[in-house]
Amino acid sequence: MYAVCQVSGRQLKFGAGETVRVDYADSLKEGDPIVFDKILLVSDGKKTKIGAPFVSGQVKGTVVAHGRDKKIVVYHKKRRTDSHKMRGHKQRFTSVRIDSIEV
């Protein structure tokens, strides 16, 4: 069974027992429960239920850890002017273990 949920303006596919990365939530600590209630689609392999816009139910999970992705290097250069800039960015994320999908 899996569900597609809307989280922070993105559509993410959740399956029971999986660990997924969502946008960083600083208000949550490791071990805290989290509930996703904006479910767009639910499928059990035989039957698919599509919401208009949402399906009633919830996806329950537990926060596993917080972390940062690999560094993304952003480099700007203007030719023939000896002008360049180098910047970097590490995106923060929250890992969530999906415990159950209830519809």
TORDOGU-709036 format. One record per residue (C-alpha): residue number from 1; x, y, z. Coordinates in Angstrom, 1 decimal, decimal comma. Layout:
BEGIN
num:NUM xx:X yy:Y zz:Z
...
***
This chain:
BEGIN
num:1 xx:0,0 yy:0,0 zz:0,0
num:2 xx:1,2 yy:3,5 zz:-0,8
num:3 xx:0,0 yy:7,0 zz:-0,7
num:4 xx:0,9 yy:10,2 zz:-2,5
num:5 xx:0,7 yy:13,2 zz:-0,1
num:6 xx:1,2 yy:16,9 zz:-0,5
num:7 xx:4,0 yy:18,2 zz:1,7
num:8 xx:5,3 yy:21,7 zz:1,5
num:9 xx:4,0 yy:22,2 zz:-2,0
num:10 xx:5,5 yy:18,9 zz:-3,3
num:11 xx:4,0 yy:15,6 zz:-4,0
num:12 xx:5,8 yy:12,7 zz:-2,2
num:13 xx:5,1 yy:9,0 zz:-2,4
num:14 xx:4,9 yy:7,2 zz:1,0
num:15 xx:4,9 yy:3,5 zz:1,6
num:16 xx:4,4 yy:1,8 zz:5,0
num:17 xx:7,8 yy:1,1 zz:6,6
num:18 xx:9,8 yy:3,4 zz:4,3
num:19 xx:12,0 yy:6,2 zz:5,4
num:20 xx:11,5 yy:9,4 zz:3,4
num:21 xx:13,1 yy:12,8 zz:3,4
num:22 xx:10,9 yy:15,9 zz:3,8
num:23 xx:11,7 yy:19,6 zz:4,1
num:24 xx:13,3 yy:20,5 zz:7,4
num:25 xx:10,9 yy:20,9 zz:10,3
num:26 xx:12,7 yy:22,7 zz:13,2
num:27 xx:9,7 yy:22,4 zz:15,6
num:28 xx:10,1 yy:18,6 zz:15,6
num:29 xx:12,6 yy:16,6 zz:17,5
num:30 xx:13,8 yy:13,0 zz:16,9
num:31 xx:11,2 yy:10,5 zz:18,0
num:32 xx:8,3 yy:12,9 zz:17,7
num:33 xx:5,2 yy:11,7 zz:15,8
num:34 xx:4,2 yy:13,5 zz:12,6
num:35 xx:0,9 yy:13,3 zz:10,6
num:36 xx:0,4 yy:14,0 zz:6,9
num:37 xx:-3,3 yy:14,6 zz:6,2
num:38 xx:-3,2 yy:16,1 zz:2,6
num:39 xx:-3,5 yy:12,7 zz:0,8
num:40 xx:-3,9 yy:13,0 zz:-3,0
num:41 xx:-4,0 yy:9,3 zz:-3,9
num:42 xx:-4,1 yy:5,9 zz:-2,1
num:43 xx:-3,4 yy:2,5 zz:-3,8
num:44 xx:-3,3 yy:-1,0 zz:-2,3
num:45 xx:-2,2 yy:-2,6 zz:-5,6
num:46 xx:-5,6 yy:-3,6 zz:-6,8
num:47 xx:-7,7 yy:-0,6 zz:-6,0
num:48 xx:-6,8 yy:3,1 zz:-6,4
num:49 xx:-8,6 yy:6,0 zz:-4,7
num:50 xx:-8,0 yy:9,5 zz:-6,1
num:51 xx:-9,1 yy:12,5 zz:-4,2
num:52 xx:-10,8 yy:15,6 zz:-5,4
num:53 xx:-8,6 yy:17,3 zz:-4,2
num:54 xx:-7,9 yy:15,2 zz:-1,1
num:55 xx:-8,7 yy:11,7 zz:0,2
num:56 xx:-9,9 yy:11,5 zz:3,8
num:57 xx:-7,4 yy:9,8 zz:6,0
num:58 xx:-3,9 yy:10,3 zz:7,3
num:59 xx:-0,4 yy:9,0 zz:7,1
num:60 xx:1,4 yy:8,6 zz:10,4
num:61 xx:5,1 yy:8,7 zz:10,8
num:62 xx:8,0 yy:9,2 zz:13,3
num:63 xx:10,9 yy:11,7 zz:12,9
num:64 xx:14,1 yy:9,6 zz:12,7
num:65 xx:16,7 yy:12,3 zz:12,2
num:66 xx:17,6 yy:15,8 zz:10,9
num:67 xx:20,4 yy:16,3 zz:8,4
num:68 xx:22,0 yy:18,2 zz:5,6
num:69 xx:22,4 yy:17,2 zz:1,9
num:70 xx:25,6 yy:17,3 zz:0,0
num:71 xx:26,9 yy:20,7 zz:-1,0
num:72 xx:25,6 yy:22,2 zz:-4,2
num:73 xx:28,2 yy:24,6 zz:-5,8
num:74 xx:26,8 yy:27,6 zz:-7,6
num:75 xx:29,4 yy:29,4 zz:-9,8
num:76 xx:28,8 yy:32,6 zz:-11,7
num:77 xx:31,4 yy:33,9 zz:-14,2
num:78 xx:31,4 yy:36,7 zz:-16,7
num:79 xx:33,8 yy:36,2 zz:-19,5
num:80 xx:36,7 yy:38,6 zz:-20,3
num:81 xx:36,1 yy:40,7 zz:-17,1
num:82 xx:37,8 yy:38,7 zz:-14,4
num:83 xx:34,5 yy:38,6 zz:-12,6
num:84 xx:33,4 yy:35,4 zz:-10,8
num:85 xx:31,5 yy:34,3 zz:-7,7
num:86 xx:31,4 yy:31,0 zz:-6,0
num:87 xx:28,7 yy:30,1 zz:-3,6
num:88 xx:27,6 yy:26,9 zz:-1,9
num:89 xx:24,4 yy:25,6 zz:-0,3
num:90 xx:23,5 yy:22,6 zz:1,8
num:91 xx:19,8 yy:21,9 zz:2,0
num:92 xx:18,5 yy:20,8 zz:5,4
num:93 xx:16,0 yy:17,9 zz:5,6
num:94 xx:14,1 yy:15,7 zz:8,1
num:95 xx:14,0 yy:11,9 zz:7,8
num:96 xx:10,6 yy:10,4 zz:8,6
num:97 xx:9,8 yy:6,7 zz:9,0
num:98 xx:6,3 yy:6,0 zz:7,8
num:99 xx:4,4 yy:3,9 zz:10,4
num:100 xx:0,9 yy:3,5 zz:8,9
num:101 xx:-1,4 yy:4,7 zz:6,2
num:102 xx:-5,0 yy:5,0 zz:7,4
num:103 xx:-7,8 yy:5,6 zz:4,9
***
